[in-house]
Structure formats: C-alpha cells, structure tokens
Amino acid sequence: MKNNTIQLIGLVAFFALLPSCYDLDRFPQDKLSSGTFWQTDEHAKQAVMPCYQSMKLAEVYNQFFAMDCLTDIGTGYDSQGYWDISRGVWTPSHRYALNRWVQTYEGVARTNMAIFNISQSGTISDDIKAVTIAEAKFMRALYYFFLINHFGDVPIYDETWDYNANYMDMINPRDPIEKVRDFILEDLETAINNLPVSWAQIDYGRATKGAAYALRGKVYLYGQQYDLALKDFEEIVLDPDKKGYGYELYSDYAGLFLPGGDESKEMVFAIQNMSGSGTFNMGMPFAHYMGSNATIGVSWNNAMPSVELVDSYELKDGRPFNWDDFIPGFNDSKEVREKTFMAVLSEDKKTVVKYPEYYKELLDMYEQRDPRMKQTIILPYTHYTGWVGNKNKDCEYVIATGVTTTNGFIVVNRGYRTYLYRKFVPEGNMDGLVTSRSHIPINFPIIRYADVLLMLAECYNELDQIDKAVACINQVRQRPSTNLPALNSGPTWLEARTKQEVFKRIMQERAVEFPAEGHRYYDIKRWKLGVEMLNGNEVDFLGNTIYVNKFEEKNYLWPIPTAERDRNPNLTQNPNW
C-alpha cells in the first residue's frame, strides 16, 4: 500500500466526511461528491482506503505499541492515559476510554459507508464490488473485534444505518458479545470467500484471504473455540489446498522492523506507513513516544520496556536468566546494582572517566542472551545512531550524572533509569526517510506469521496435541537470527511435555517475540491472569519504584464512556465501574 497511498490521500478526508445521503441537487459538478463518486471500479477501490486509514486514528492503532505499558513487559508515562490505566486511577469519564470507543466506531462508520454505497452502485462491476465489499467487511470485523476486546457487549451498527439522517437515533443498546462475535464471523466469512490470496505489488498491504483466515482464527481463539481456531490457522500454515499463501518467518528478527523486512512474507496484515522529503507524511509516531532525546525530534520515551521483560530473555543455551549467575549479589543489593550500571563523566561531561565496576561482566552477559534482547532494546552501554544537530551521531547509553545528547550520550526523559526501545525506533533520519518524529515509515504488524504459529501452538496445546504445539514454538525460537535451542532437545531446562509447561513456554515466547506490538495486554486479559500478573511495583533497573500497578477484576472490561452513556441512555455500564 506504500505505492498507492499518495494518489489516495486527498480522498481520505473527503470520504471520512461525506454522508451517504448527500443532497444530489447541490454538488459542484467539478468536485468529488456522492453524486460524482461511487460510479466506477476505480472509485470503489479508492473508497476502501479510508477504511484502512482509520487504523491510524490516535486511539485505534496509532499508538498501539504503547499498550505494553499496561503489562508486565512495559513501563511508561504519558499525558494521555496509559499511566492512569496501569495505576488504576481512571474512571468512565477518562478521555482514553472515550477516544477508543469513538475512534473505533469512526472506523466502523467508514466501512459501513463503503459497503452501502458500493453495493448500491449500478455502474461498478460485480467482481470489483465483491472484492472491495470484502475488504470493507474485513476492516469492519477488525474494528468490532477491537471494540469487544475492550468493552465486551457493544451496539452493532451495520451498513443499513444512514449516518447523516439518523445519527441522533443511533441509541441502540449494547448487543451481547456472542451476537457481536457472530456478526464479526459473518463479515470474515464474506472476506474469506472473496478476497484474493495476494495482490499486485502496487496494492501491497490490502487485506487478503490469508489475513481473513488469521483474523477469524484469532476471533475463535479469544472465544476459546480452539478446534475452529486451529482449522483457520492450519489453513495458512499448512496450506492443504495449495492456494499459495506463502507465509514464512523472516530470517532476520531486527530486519522485520525496518523497510524491506516490514513487507516480507511474515507480514500477514500490517498498517502501511510512509514519510520522507517530497512526499506525504503517513507514518506512525514510533520515534515520538518510544525514542529518547537522542532520537530525531528530541523524542519522549513515553513507552519503554520493563525490567521484567529484559530479565525474561533466556540465555542462548535456553537456560533461564539470573543476574546472580553473572554478577553475584545483584538480586539483593542496590549497591551491587549501582556498581553494575553507574558511571562517572569527566568534569566537562564529554567523556566517561570511570565505567561501572561490573562493566565487563555486564557486556559479557548481553552477549550470552537471546539475540532478540539486543535487537529489541537499547541496553546500558550499548550504542545507537541518534539524530543530533541535524546529523547522525553515534550515541552511547551511559548511566551517569550530566549526560547530554550533544556530547554523544542518550538522555532518558525524567531521568528514569530504564531501558529503551530499539525496535521500531529510527536510527538517525533513516537516510532521509524521516522528516517528522510522528511519521516513521515502518509498517506496523497487526498479525504476522510468528503470531499465527504461536496462536496455533496454543490451540494444539489446549486440544492435547502437545508435540505439534512444541513444534510451532520451536519454529519461532529457531528463526535464523534467533537460533535458540529447540524445546525438548536434551537439557532439563528445555523440557516442556505437559499442557501447563507448554502454556508457560507460549507465554514466554509471546512476551519476548512481540514487545511493542500491543499483544501482551490482550493475551493476559484473555488468559484471565490480570490480577495475578499486573499488580505490584514498577521498578527501574536499580530497583527504585517508579509507580505501583493496580489491576482489579473489573479491569477485564473497560468502562463504557460516560459521555457516550449521556448521549445514549440505553447503554449500560460494565460491572463495578
């Protein structure tokens, strides 16, 4: 989709605002309107683009990477709501709940408008009607799935609603989640039956048959219908009818999150991003909210990997990591932690005059860990190419008083002693591709093949097919750039032969495979492990408490926004909100 985004950008704003019953007697004859649009096959193709574009609304997927801040693998602060949610100090009036509801329904509205107008056109060919309606229904299914994963029961509004004439009448009560799930599955059935297996390069990024199977499998998985989910995941993993899906793991984990790898056969469905001098900025704010002061635009590092995530990466031989194995006394002594991380700068603050006492042990330890750790995270005393003074600058992450980016050091906002993301965060200005910290041209995966393999492993495990589950996990572990030893390959620490042991391995692999991709929060909620896993102190790597996480039973569902209940008196509230 990077190739055709430019020609469609003007249509996005038009389509988002155009009501389906626009007065046909009042449109300029030389301008886009409902009277001059919805006429040709090309119009139908263009009209679906805003359905995709809704994914980039701020509280749909635009900052979805920061959802990990609500989990064990992330930490962060912001002015928009993640901090409030993780600390349990939010209410139904919080704008974050409202924005997620309103903006996701905006995506629903755009899909409904496309489905209605394309289906009603007498001049669009039947073949194009079928495929573009299938795309819109795929996107509608995605948005409704997003809604139920937050709010549970939600009102269904389909393409029969005239938003211009009946907006004030849109006061449906919440439909039971089972009914909404059936509605989603109906849309995905249409998508599966009518979407192509692949598109020409110019249309790369549009929904495919494989993406529809993967999303439907995920819907079944979240509904604990493991037998049905398994069939859909096997469809694209085993390809029994030789349809030619062609999905595979990309050989280089780090390269998946760079231009090129982000268009590989691992990407089942991804948000398409672009930016750069002389073109439209249509990227995502990875730098803005995940980068540091050394990142282009002097960024904020609102979303950061947690200490718990970093400590969860195993050793290259598959053993669990333990700090005391490398630096004795680390686990129990703040003094030892300071000797591990704290350095001293020269008087002019330009150079390091004293590295930490355990500097060598620290760097040696990094080299013995799961390679995804260094590929995902900027660790203390590793280097990163920043953008300082409008040019590339090699920056070192030194933990010391007086560090500045002008002197070649990474500076963390608020002075936190926390880890930083490398994944998705641009190095320099990406050779001119980045002109704004809010528009990074790296595609963001909604579903990738590694996710499908681990979801399939979960289905196999729940259905007592342990060996098949382990085989799927091992595929992810043995990506060439990761190359961890297979489970059940000899040493006792690699044993996983019971359902519970395999489930723990699935939890582990999903944690270290998908940081900053937003999956963890929804995994923990659907596993009903929120109360167990999402309470307690959030700490920095010196052991200092940053804030205290709070997750209660009521948090398995988000509150129905107060503003929406004021507008629609038929909306009930979720329990204990």
N, C-alpha and C positions, 0 to 999 in steps of 0.2 A: 504493500500500500504506500510505501515511501515514494514510488514512482508516479502515482496519480493524485497525491494529496494536494499538490499545488493547484491543479486545474479545478479542484472542487472546493477550495477554501471559501470562496465567496458564497457558494451555495449553502454552506453550513449555517451561517447567520440567517439567511433568507428562510430556509426550511424550518429552523427552530421556531420561528415566529409566525409562519404562515398558517392560519386556521384552515381547516378542511372545507369550510363552507364560505370562503371568501366571496364577497359580492362580485359576481362576474360582470356586472354592468359598470364597475368602477376600477378598472385597472389600466395603467398606461400600456399602450399597445407595444412599446419597445422595451418593457421591463418584465422581469420574472414575476409571475403571479400564478394563482391556481387556474386562471383562465388560459395562460400560455404554457403552463407546465403540465406535467403528468400526461404528456402526449406521445412521447417516443420511447424506444427502448433505451436510448441513452439517458433520458430523463429518469427512468426507473432505476438505472444503475447509479446515477448521481444521487438520487433521493435516499438511497440506503446509507450513504456516507455519514450523514448526521446521526444515524442510529449508532454507528461505531463511535462517533466523536463524543457522545455522551459519557463514554467511559472516562474521558479526561476532565469531567467536571470535578471540582475540588474534593468533594466528599464521596465520590464514587470510587474511581481507581487512581485519581491523580496523585494522591499521597498514600496509596495503599501500602507501600513499602514500610510506612511508619506504624502499621498495625502491630508489628512485632514489639513495639514499646509497651503493649499491654500484656506481654507474655514473659515467660522465663528467659527467652533468648534475646530480649531487647530492653533498652532503657532509654529515657529521653525526657525532654521537657519541651513545652511549647505554649503558645497563647491560644491554641485552637481547641484543645480538649483532650488530647491523649493523656496528658499528665493528670487531669481531673478524673478521667475514667479509671486509670490504673490505681489511683489513690482512693477511689470510691467516694469522691466528693461531688459527684454530678447528680443532677435531678432531671425530671422530664422537661424542664424548661431550658436545659442546656442546648446551646445552638448546634453542638455537634450532632446530637440526635436528630434535631430538626433538619439540618442540612443534608444528612444522609438520607432521610426519608424523602424530602422534597426533590433533591437532585436525582435520586434513583427513579422516582416517579416521572421526572422530566425525561429520562431515557425511555421509560415505558410509553410516555405520550408520543415521543418521536417515532417509535416503532409502530404504534397504533396508527399514526397518521400515514406512514408509508404503506402499511398493509392495506388500509382502507382505500387510499387513492390509487394505488397501483392496481388493486383488484377491480376497481370501478372503471378504470380506463378502457375505452373501446378501441384504442389505437396502439397499445403496447402489445407486442407479440406474446403468445401463450407461453413460449419457452422462457422468455425473459421474465414474464410475470411469475412463473413458478419459482425460478431461482432467486429473484430479488425478494419475493414474499418469504421464501425460506430463510434468507439471510436476516430479514427483519424479525422473523419469529425466533430464530436462534438468539438474537440480541435481546428480544423481549424475555425469553426464557432465562437468559443470564441475569437480567435485571431483577426479575421476580425471585430468582434463586438468591440473589444478593439480599433482597428485602426479607425473605423468610429466615435467612440465617442470622439476621439481627433482631427482627421484631416478632417472628413467629407468625401468627394469623395476621393477614393484611387484606385490604379490599382488592378485588380483581376488577380492573377496568380494561376492556378489550377494544378492538377497532370499531365497534359499533357506537362508541361514545363520540359525540360531536363536541369537542372541547370549546369551540367558540360559542355555540348556542347553549350548551348545558353545563358549563363549568361550575356554576353556582349550585347545580343539582347533584354534583358529584359527592354525595354524602352516604355512600354505601357503607354498611357495617363491615367489620373485619370478617373475611371468609376463613374457615378453618384451614389450618396449614395443610391438611390432607387434600383439600379441594384445590388449593393453590398449587400444590405439588403435581396433582393430576393435570392442571392447566399447563404447567411447565412441560410436563412429559408429552402432552399433545403437541405443543409447539415444536419440541425436539423431534418428534416423530415426523412432522412435516419437513423439518430441516434435513433429517437423515435421508428421507425419500427423494429430496430434490436438489440438495447441494452437490457440487462436484467433489471428486476426491482431491483435486488440486486445481489451481488457477494458473493462467499465464503469468509470467514474471511481473508484468505491469499491474496486475491485480493481487500481487502477493500480500497476504495479511487478511484477506477476506475470509469469512467463515467457510469451513469445508465439511465434508461428510465425516471425516475423522474427528474434527473438533466437536461436532454434534454428538457423535458416539461417546467421546470422552466426557463431555459435559453431562450427558444423560447418565453415564456410569457414575459420575460424581453425585448427581442427584439421588440415584438409588443408594449409593454408599452412605450418604448422610441420612437417608431414611432407613438404614440398616437392612436394606433388601440386597444382601450380599450376593445371592445367586444371580439376580438380574444385573447387578453392577459388574459382576465377573464376566458375564457374556459380552457386555459392551466393551470392557477393557480388553478382553481377549480378541475381540473383533479387530482392533487396530494393532495389537501386539503380535498376534498370530496370523492375521490376515488370511483366514481359512479359504476365502473365495478368490484370493489373489487379485484384489481390487487395486493393489499397488499403493497403499498408504505411504510406505517408505520411511516411517519414523525410525529414528535411531538416536542413541546418545552421541552427543558431540564429543570429540576426543579430548578437548581442552576445556576444563571447567571454567577457568578465568575468561577464556575467549568467548564463552556464551554471552557474556555481558559487555561485549564490545561489538562495534559494527562488523558485520560478517557472520560471526557466530550467532548473533541475535536474529539471523534469518536462516539458520541451519535447520536440518530435518528434525532437530529436537523440539523445535517450537511448534506445538500443536495449535495453539492460538495465542496471539500476543498483540498488545497495543503497539501500533506503529508510530514511531517518533522520528522527527526530523528537525533540523535547525541549521543555521550557518549563514555566513555573509551572502547577501544577494538572494536569500530565499525566505520563505515564511517560517517563523518560529512555531513549531507544533511538537514540542518535546515535553518532557516531564521534569519536575523540579528535584531531581536526584542531588544535584550539587547544592542547591539552596538549603535543603533540610538534612542532608546526610554528610555534606562536605564540612571541612573545617575552615578556619581563617586563611589557610594556605590555598584553598580551592578557589577557582575562578568566581569572582563576585563577592569575595570575602564572606563565605557562607556560614551557616549557623549551627551545624551538627545537632539539630533537634532530636534526630533519631540515631541511636548508637547501639552497637552490640553490647550485650551484657557480659559481666564477668562469668556468669553461669554458662553462657554459650561458649566462650573461649575455653573454659575449663572442661567442656564436654567433648572437645575434639580428642579422639583417641590417639595413641601412638601409631607409628607406621606399621608396627607388627600386630596391631589390633588390640593391644592392652589398654585398659582404662588409664587415663592420665591422672597423676597425683603429684602435686607440687613438691612434696617432701622427698620424692624419689630423685629430684634434681637439685633442690635447694633445701637441705634439712632445716626443719623448724619453721618453714614458710607458713604452713597452715595455721599455726597457733601464735605466731609472733608478728606484731605490727612492725617491730624494729627490723626483723629479717625482711619483711616486705619492702620497707624503705631502702634497705641495703640492696634490694633487687632492682628497684626502679628509679631511685632518686639520684640525679647527677648534680654537678656544680658547674656553673658557667664562669668564664673569665670576667674580669672587672668590667670590660667593655661589652659584655654579654654577646660577643660574636662567636666564641668558640667554647667547646666543652673542655674544662681543665681537669675534671675528675668524673669519669664514668662510674656507674654504680659498682659496689664491691662485687656483686654477683653478675656483672655484665656478661662475661664469657659464658657462664652457666645458662643465663637467660637466652642468649643467641643460640647456643647449642641445643637447648630444649626446643626452640622453634623448629629446628631442622628435623627433629625426630617425630614431629606431629603429622597428623592427617594434612596433606597438602592444601586442602580446601580452607584451612585456617588462615594461612598467609595469603591465599588468593581472595579471601572474603574480607579480611580485617587488616587495618593498619595497626601494627603492634608497636609498643615502645621500642625505640632504637632500630626501627626499620625505616626505609626511605620511600618517598612519594614525590612525584613530579607535580609541584604546585604551579600556580599562575600568580606571580608576584611582580608588580611594576610592569604589567602588560607583557610579560615574557615568561617562558618556562624557567622554573627554578627548582633545583633539587633540594628537597626539604627532609630533614630528619625529625622523627618524633622523639624529642628529648623531654624527659620529665625533670624540670628544674625551674627555679625562680628566675624570671626575667626573659623568658624565651619570646622572640618576636619573629614574624614571618620575614621581615626584611633581612634578618640575619640568617635565614635559611632553616628556621625551625617551625614545626607545626604548632599552632596555638589552638587550644580547645576552649570554646566559649564557656564562660562562667568558671573557668579554672578547674573544671572537673578532671579527675584522674581516671579517665575512662578510655576504653578502646574506641576506635573509629572505623567506619566502613571504608573499604577499598572497592568492594563490589558496587557497580553502577556509578561510582563517583568518577568524574572525568579526570584524567591526567592532563595537566596543562590546559590548553584550549582545544585539545583533540585535533591538532593540526588545522585549526581554523573552523572546525565544525561547530564550535560552541561560541555563541555571542551573548548568551544570557544564562545565568545560573538556574533559571526556572525552565529552561528548554534544552534538555540534554537529549541528543539523538541516538539513544539506545533503546531498542524495543523492550517493552516490559512484558514478561510472560504471564499470562493468565493460567494456562495449562501447558506444561511441557512434558516430554516423554518420560523423564525421570519421575515426575509426579504420577503419571499413569502407571508406571511399573510399581511404585510403592503403594498406590491405591489398590492395584491388582494383588500385590502381596498381602495386603490387609484382608482382601476378600478371601483369598486362598486360606489364610490363617483362620479366619472365622468359620470357614467351612471344613476345617481339619485337614487341609491339604498342605501340610507343613513343608514338605520338600519343595513343592512348587513356590511357596511363599519365600523360602530361603533363596531359591534360585533367582527370583526377581530382585531381592535385596542385594544379592551378590553382583548382579549386573551393574547396579548403581555404584556399589563400592569399588568395582573394578574398571570404572571408566579409566582409560589410559593415563590421564593426568592425575588421577587419584590413586589407583592401583593399591588399594588396601587388600589384605588377605581375605579370602572367602570365609564366610561363616561355616562352621563345622568342617574345617580343613585340617584339624590336628590339635593345636593347643587348647587347653581347657577354657581359656578366656574367650575363645571364639565359638563356644558351644551355644547352640540355640535349637533345641529339639522339642520343646513343649510350646503350647499355644502362648503362654504368658512370656516365656523367654523370647519368642519371635516377636510378640507385640512390643516388648521393650526395645528390641532392635529396630522395629519400624519407627517407633517414637524417636529413637536416637538418630536414625538416618534422615528422617524428615526435619529434625532440628538443624543438623549440620549441612544438609543439602539445600535448604530453602531460606536461609536468612534474608531478610529484606524483601521477600516475595509475598508476605502477608498471610501465609497459610497457617502459621502456628496458632494464632488466636482461635481460628475456627476448628482446627484439629482438637485443641484442648477442650473447647466447648462441647463438641460432638462426642468426645470420649468421656464427658462428664467428670473431668479432672480439674476443673477450675478452682474449686475450693481447696483442693489438695495442693495444687501447683502454683497458684497465682496470689498467694498471701505471703507476707514477710518483708524483710528489709531489702531494698535495692541498694547495693553497695558498689563502691569503686574498687580498683584493684589493690588499693592499700587497706581495704577493709572498712572504710568510712561509710556510714549510712548516708545515702542521698535522699531517699524518701521511703515511705512504707507503703507497700502494695496492699490493696484490700479488694477481695473478690468474695461476694456473698451469693447465696443460692439464687437470689433474684436476678443476678447479673447474667445468667444464662440467656435471658432475653433482655433486649434493650427497652427502655421506656418508650411508649407511644408519645410523641412530642406534644407538649401542652398546647402549642399554637395550632396544631392540626386537630386536636380534640375540641378546641374552642371553635374552629371553623366547621367541624363535622361532629355534631353531638352524638352520632351513632358509633363513634369509635370508643371502645372500651379500653381500659388500661391493663397492662401486664401485671401479674401478681406482685404485691409488696412495693410497687412504685407509687 
